[in-house]
Amino acid sequence: MRNYKAFLNTVFAGMAFAAMALPAHAAEHEVKMLNKGEKGIMVFEPDLVRAERGDTIHFISVDAGHNA
């Protein structure tokens, strides 16, 4: 019975460490909200983000016209 509990503790500890490692591969993207940019008025830069599952996208209000 002790060996079984030790085995389960080892398995659960390994699963916990594996789960904590997953977010380490996620990327963070910043998208600026601009009143005027290279492509016109009221634009996002960059205008295209290629995000993967688990990535985080932050929208940054650069100009006063965006109250996000």
C-alpha atoms as one frame of an Amber mdcrd trajectory, in Angstrom:
protein
   0.000   0.000   0.000   2.866   2.398   0.779   4.439   1.724  -2.609   1.121
   2.457  -4.311   0.771   5.803  -2.513   4.352   6.698  -3.349   3.698   5.788
  -6.968   0.570   7.952  -7.093   2.401  10.876  -5.488   5.134  10.587  -8.094
   2.633  10.439 -10.953   0.661  13.443  -9.704   3.826  15.440  -9.089   5.009
  14.679 -12.618   1.652  15.726 -14.059   1.740  18.966 -12.087   5.220  19.829
 -13.374   4.173  18.990 -16.937   1.086  21.200 -16.667   3.156  24.122 -15.382
   5.534  23.802 -18.332   2.814  24.203 -20.976   2.275  27.976 -20.666   6.014
  28.542 -21.058   5.678  27.996 -24.805   2.895  30.554 -25.247   3.771  33.844
 -26.923   2.625  37.337 -26.012   1.648  39.788 -28.747   1.119  43.554 -28.460
  -1.268  45.358 -30.777  -1.240  49.145 -30.677  -4.529  51.024 -31.147  -3.715
  54.236 -33.024  -5.751  57.249 -34.119  -3.476  57.562 -37.157  -1.052  55.034
 -38.555   0.763  54.167 -41.770  -2.424  52.674 -43.274  -4.867  55.422 -42.297
  -6.922  56.530 -39.316  -8.215  54.435 -36.413  -5.922  51.459 -37.087  -4.281
  48.600 -35.264  -0.547  47.997 -35.623   0.276  45.360 -36.523  -2.931  44.863
 -38.461  -2.471  41.067 -38.531  -1.346  38.800 -35.692  -0.700  35.126 -36.199
  -1.503  33.719 -32.781  -1.461  30.120 -31.686  -3.724  28.526 -29.119  -2.543
  29.645 -25.688  -0.992  32.913 -26.906  -1.947  36.194 -25.251  -2.765  39.343
 -27.207  -2.521  42.703 -25.421  -4.262  45.686 -27.003  -2.371  48.845 -26.043
  -4.218  52.169 -26.190  -1.574  54.569 -27.540  -3.694  57.612 -28.385  -6.322
  59.394 -26.271  -9.145  58.524 -28.726  -9.158  54.884 -27.651 -10.778  54.312
 -24.258 -10.336  50.563 -24.104
